[in-house]
Amino acid sequence: MPFDSRHFLANVTQAPGVYRMLDAQGETLYVGKAKRLKARLASYFRGALNTKTQAMVARIADIQVTVTRSEIEALLLEQTLIKELRPPYNILLRDDKSYPFVFVSDRHPYPALEYKRARTRRDDGRYLGPYPSSGAVRESLSLMQKIFRIRNCEDSVFANRTRPCLQYQIDRCSAPCVGYISEADYRRDLEHAVMCLEGKSEAVTQELTDAMERASCELAFEEAARLRDQIQQLRQLQQRQFVDTEGGDADVFALASRPGTQCISVLAVRQGRLLGARHHTPGNGLDLDAEALLGDFVSQYYLGQEREIPREVITSHPLPDPEILESALSSQAGRRVRVTHSVRGHRSQWLELARTNAEQQLAGQLANQGELNRRFAALRDALELSETPERLECFDISHSQGEATVASCVVFDQNGPRKSDYRRFNIEGVAAGDDYAAMHQALERRFRRLADGEGTIPDILLVDGGKGQLNQARDVLTELGLGQIHLLGVAKGTTRKAGLETLFLETVEHTLDLDATSPALHLIQHVRDEAHRFAITGHRTRRDKARRSSTLEGIAGVGPKRRRELLRFFGGLQGVKQASREELSRVPGISTALAETIHRALHG
């Protein structure tokens, strides 16, 4: 069966990471890295390819993805996997050279940042790195020269300069060769560059911020502006490249679950470097909770197996009886092994990365065409329909105690989520917290357009809520003459646990009983959870935007410039609110009539 690239690409993340292309026997054909995984992988299945790449793509049976925190991390992991797996399509494109370094001499009064492939005993200075590739070193050096104006010329050239070179003219060098900068100032800039290369850019930013404020207080505005530009450039480097700078040996386990399926991702970290990720889909026939399921998996993963046990095992959920597991693993390893789920610092970053990989892998499983077809067929049988439904729509309401109410509409077809058809509705003109009225308004706005021929009418309408929401949906469909749409209400049980929902079919008197293991129920839960997620995201965005906005923004005739003048004149929003009409009219650009409008808007 040929590889279905369309369904695979629909659920690949845009995050950076590494991908492995596998053949029908599970052997690795190619290992690659990408700044944006989805865009890179899509390029293999769209557009013109050379003969060699076409031959490789024709052999692809599966693609496994490992998400990383940055492209630098992806580069390191890619090289590690290539050296370990030796894929046939990588052999001619990669070599086994050692990692490159950046070297800083201690002997020269104005040291340069030098590229070096290997350490030598005669070098009198500091080595920074290693870096994943020569390109990464040269990019880092270019950034440091751009931000801190560190020289990049050879010592022989430096010693014979009589006037500044082109690098000084384009503001890439401070011209120490002709004495345009003191040795102390150059050393300060060099130390800042070294700190950035060591992953300490946050400390450098703070130092520069303090220096900028001092320069501003001393009215040295040109110096303050130069420091400001450096700070802005450094903000782009804040993401720490901890792969080769943080120590630690650990296996990181993260569990992601959805109704009817779960995925556990295992990240192996050795000497602080991510070596790879493996994904597992354990069964859960006993319906164990997340903690118990992960505990059983970790035990079976190590105990009785000839597998390396690291010094630390990190899990996304607290395990039952972690002390017992620690003792067993320590006994098997012959040294102390720590089992924990509560971590900070770089370990929390590893755990977050494992969670991201588990979620990404799970999304790919749920989008599997065979699984989707099975779930849609099961839903057809459960609802006793003559044909398999082709389009499902689900509505949900989200708000915080009536604030910023948003309704969501998500659409699924037999290919999975159809995100281009998703819609959100900002609910206005209903009582705060009235979910029934909010549902009625959203459904009416959506289906009035469909009744007028705009868009595609769904086969099944799911409503997240109880009897009240279902009745609102029935009223809207009846009013618009859309009674042919099958209606399904999904009410959470008293325990709000997945698998114990109450399903209403068409009317509140007709309930539908589905087993917790039913693929039809899993599809309903998947669609409902997606509608809930989409509604919460929209609500939070709307709520946060409202809380960030100024009271003055909604007043006609008061644009950004006048708002700025008002706040500057009165020292803040409270001063504006306390001002009289006459005081408001004294602000530059505020007429008597506009002052009246502002005062009326602020005081009702």
Steps between C-alpha positions, in 0.01 A plus 500: 500500500658835396579759764207744546688829510188718499366366827845495656574863414163618628608430856872578501611788718679812373745476792871423442609139523646189339327253269585140411372348175442124528446232237253211512739296718535780753858582396603865500544644150583856590539726803444872463441808712274796439432842642132441414423129473175532308641727232813287456317169478242642262779587257567127444148443368443822304686646209789372292752266662830367369529134405670394822238663720216353293646153550517552875145640525366202307633268772351690796258294709500717813649821639583546868538849642683623810420858602786707647517836676711670235666445165839479673372209707363338185842527336668319789239225511516456122875444510471257789237291318690502172816366666298237687268382219714565188199548267579423134382837371707691755835323460628717214372819657653482849848440639632396839705810576520615857286784629630851417584757770543873548843597637589816696871572547638624832826627353379776268391836649208509252404133448284389210233231510654218295351191339684176586417138422699341785682592820880511511723501805697803383197728490508752784137602541139386536293264286124553468273224374484245359259608226290270280650613170740745342201696376377542858843634606522746213145621561576551870821691421315720252239585762760586763689723255179673403388563859830562679726604206773243574783484245526198268831570324820298525765616749743578214242726333417665833867584566546680167183711476542879476136588445164328569381233260158445342374312808526825696319692226200263515499509881621141543826587679607764753841541328734407788781470243524880476412578861136607451404305813688452825622159605271503806189582293590237240553239773159589643330448163695177446394368841137577418533307173656203683221501759242488220678207337494324838122545522510792746336758275241583767774625735656701216164655421456607861848658507432688178160615631663644812766671287233644268310649794820655637585649162152641468518661846836654402339636178732283287219423258713367214659244732158413642366447148793273410441291813128487425573355155727236655229404748242461223735277302576291808130439561512278193761282668319440831415137427762296686694240307527262792563180305877492545529732800283327763606171654285211604401147398126441495215323326192718477154338472195704396148365460240659272154347482173541316184290525588154379870554441817616672863561413813494716811678370839411646784749460855381567735770633866415559761746627242772449451422131175375349578171321153423364138419571292184479121487496284219638125438487419268792158344534280589793249220525454551876423873454782600737547865587801686359717451809446123519540451125828691492626319811436160344669607178816630670530179704469279193734727302794432734444205730598165353643672192860538388465873476724782624353668809596868535558679827163670480155404374265796448127448443218732398267361772571395858541122509341271759761382755801678346720392794450132415583563132809701601625210715443247222674712236790580736546131575504408131736788405735449796483869595242748613228586247263787568134494383323836500228700329562836666798664327628851431753671278630312198331178618160668475594596144573135420163402647315766301674378185391141574140620547513682167624187325231284659225744398636523147522123463150455641358755256652300216344178630156658526527626142578152368259439213421142596416599858281790385308276260443249780368768736268656242363156410442425869313831540282414200410166658440651844259761360343243262562716194468369145825670391824590670490867603740719305499819709465564873471840670530559872421815704624600844479812719783643711511795741629605843199575720326652202799706380609492134263222391614317187335216309703259290408291199736222393458281193610140445474294185630155413851648468496636856481861620414745222660806656435732208128472584539571873312810622478707819212727601533787746173494693338837563167615642430204732499488879837419653530125556188411298642202309163414344457843341865501392458160332181617329671811362803309369291229335265753343787704356666188362202314357314802361786534253491129423122519445563781249738277305831627639722206588441128549228365729633237744358149529523505882495795740661438840426736787723499807257532790192356662128512427480879483762533228342214304158669510653825373654314208171329420315833502751662263499210252120486500470876451740495202350189340809284551334208671691253282815557707551231764539654846717360778546651846808413709455559873781433747419251773497589869865395534592681172713196411551396136282203413217593739335765282125505441410513131164641384387403151261747332298567820568510874277193548713279272841412647769300325707249695847428366769288662807686624711304248274583203681664204183704442523646851870569450419700186231699684739571787776605260270747321360631830847550650616687189197731520575561869865580427410734215241683713735546797777634275262755346360601839843555653613705202191721517517536879871586501454753219220671692708515817797646316299767320460851633161645596575779254522266199125472453436875486426640154750762391770393745777332305847391612646853482224659708508214751871557540448874551228441760708253700808724484304813602329338800773251594290189443151362453387583854585866442295499178201351680518760777527793258208735434374596154687827517826330598463248219454778246838648600683196359661572160278364222189460720214734408216598732261263320746210515566574868126466558496166314796367702350611833164343415666172396706480819218592736200335336 
